[in-house]
Amino acid sequence: MRRSLVLTDETARHPFLASLPAHVRHTPPPEPIERGWRLTAQDLRDFLLAYCACLMAALIYIA
């Protein structure tokens, strides 16, 4: 079977991908990442609860 060199795309960098049409290889651009942290009171409460629980468990294990 003979294939035409026009059907390949050198930017695909792989023989299988080069044989696929351009619209199949096209991937949509990634969505923008939301930046910034939002620390809420619930986050602080959960952290303190976990910290105190681990501290108490360590103290009970040591004593």
C-alpha positions as CSV (number, residue, x, y, z in Angstrom):
1,M,0.0,0.0,0.0
2,R,1.4,3.4,-1.0
3,R,0.6,6.5,1.0
4,S,1.1,10.0,-0.2
5,L,3.6,12.1,1.7
6,V,1.0,15.0,1.7
7,L,-1.2,13.1,4.2
8,T,1.3,13.2,7.0
9,D,2.0,16.1,9.4
10,E,5.5,16.5,10.7
11,T,4.4,18.4,13.8
12,A,2.6,15.2,15.1
13,R,6.0,13.6,15.9
14,H,4.6,10.1,15.7
15,P,3.7,8.0,12.6
16,F,0.2,7.1,13.9
17,L,-0.6,10.7,14.9
18,A,0.8,12.0,11.6
19,S,-1.6,9.8,9.7
20,L,-4.7,11.2,11.5
21,P,-6.5,14.2,10.2
22,A,-5.8,17.6,11.8
23,H,-9.3,17.9,13.3
24,V,-8.9,14.6,15.2
25,R,-5.5,15.6,16.7
26,H,-6.8,19.0,17.8
27,T,-7.1,19.4,21.5
28,P,-8.9,22.3,23.0
29,P,-6.9,24.8,25.0
30,P,-6.8,24.2,28.8
31,E,-9.2,26.2,30.9
32,P,-7.6,28.9,33.0
33,I,-6.8,28.0,36.5
34,E,-8.4,29.9,39.3
35,R,-5.7,31.4,41.3
36,G,-5.7,32.3,45.0
37,W,-6.6,30.5,48.2
38,R,-9.7,31.1,50.1
39,L,-9.4,30.2,53.7
40,T,-12.7,29.9,55.5
41,A,-13.7,29.6,59.1
42,Q,-14.7,26.0,58.4
43,D,-11.2,25.2,57.1
44,L,-9.6,26.7,60.3
45,R,-12.1,24.7,62.5
46,D,-11.3,21.4,60.7
47,F,-7.6,22.0,61.0
48,L,-7.7,22.8,64.7
49,L,-10.0,19.8,65.3
50,A,-7.5,17.4,63.5
51,Y,-4.5,19.0,65.2
52,C,-6.0,18.6,68.7
53,A,-7.1,15.0,68.0
54,C,-3.6,14.0,66.8
55,L,-2.0,15.8,69.8
56,M,-4.3,14.1,72.2
57,A,-3.6,10.7,70.6
58,A,0.1,11.2,70.8
59,L,-0.1,12.3,74.4
60,I,-2.2,9.3,75.3
61,Y,0.2,7.0,73.5
62,I,3.3,8.5,75.3
63,A,1.7,8.5,78.8
